Amino acid sequence: LLPSLSHQHRHVLPALTIPELTRGMKVRSSVKLMCEGCSVVRRKGRVYVVCARNPKHKQV
């Protein structure tokens, strides 16, 4: 890279912490059970839905 371009926007970093915590989960304001395999779980003050039948039903 050119020296003048290499320092631009170095202070702008993507927020990687939140997507890593919720990877593979639907983020919703109101979680709902979608099938009989779904169950509500409370962890660290948050409400999650985990599903034994279909992993796509995971919500946070």
C-alpha positions as CSV (number, residue, x, y, z in Angstrom):
1,L,0.0,0.0,0.0
2,L,1.0,3.6,-0.4
3,P,2.2,5.2,2.8
4,S,-0.6,7.9,2.5
5,L,-3.3,5.2,2.3
6,S,-2.0,2.7,4.8
7,H,-2.9,4.8,7.9
8,Q,-6.4,5.8,6.8
9,H,-9.3,4.4,8.7
10,R,-7.0,2.4,11.0
11,H,-9.1,3.6,14.0
12,V,-12.3,2.0,12.5
13,L,-12.3,-1.6,13.5
14,P,-15.2,-4.0,13.1
15,A,-17.0,-5.1,16.2
16,L,-16.2,-8.8,16.3
17,T,-17.3,-9.6,19.8
18,I,-21.1,-9.6,19.4
19,P,-21.3,-11.7,16.2
20,E,-19.0,-14.3,17.7
21,L,-21.3,-14.6,20.7
22,T,-24.4,-15.0,18.7
23,R,-23.1,-16.9,15.7
24,G,-25.8,-19.2,14.3
25,M,-28.6,-17.8,16.4
26,K,-31.5,-15.6,15.4
27,V,-31.5,-12.3,17.3
28,R,-35.0,-11.3,18.3
29,S,-36.6,-9.0,20.7
30,S,-39.1,-11.7,21.7
31,V,-38.0,-15.3,21.5
32,K,-40.6,-18.0,20.9
33,L,-40.7,-21.7,20.9
34,M,-41.0,-23.0,17.3
35,C,-41.5,-26.8,17.9
36,E,-41.7,-29.4,20.6
37,G,-37.9,-29.8,20.7
38,C,-37.4,-26.1,21.6
39,S,-36.7,-25.1,25.2
40,V,-36.1,-21.8,27.0
41,V,-32.8,-21.3,28.7
42,R,-31.6,-18.4,30.9
43,R,-27.8,-17.8,30.8
44,K,-26.0,-14.7,32.1
45,G,-29.2,-12.7,32.4
46,R,-30.3,-13.4,28.8
47,V,-33.1,-15.6,27.5
48,Y,-32.2,-18.1,24.8
49,V,-34.1,-20.7,22.9
50,V,-32.2,-24.0,22.1
51,C,-33.7,-26.8,20.1
52,A,-32.7,-30.5,20.2
53,R,-34.5,-31.3,16.9
54,N,-33.6,-28.4,14.6
55,P,-30.5,-26.3,15.3
56,K,-32.0,-23.5,13.1
57,H,-34.5,-22.7,15.9
58,K,-31.8,-21.3,18.2
59,Q,-32.6,-17.8,19.2
60,V,-31.3,-15.1,21.5
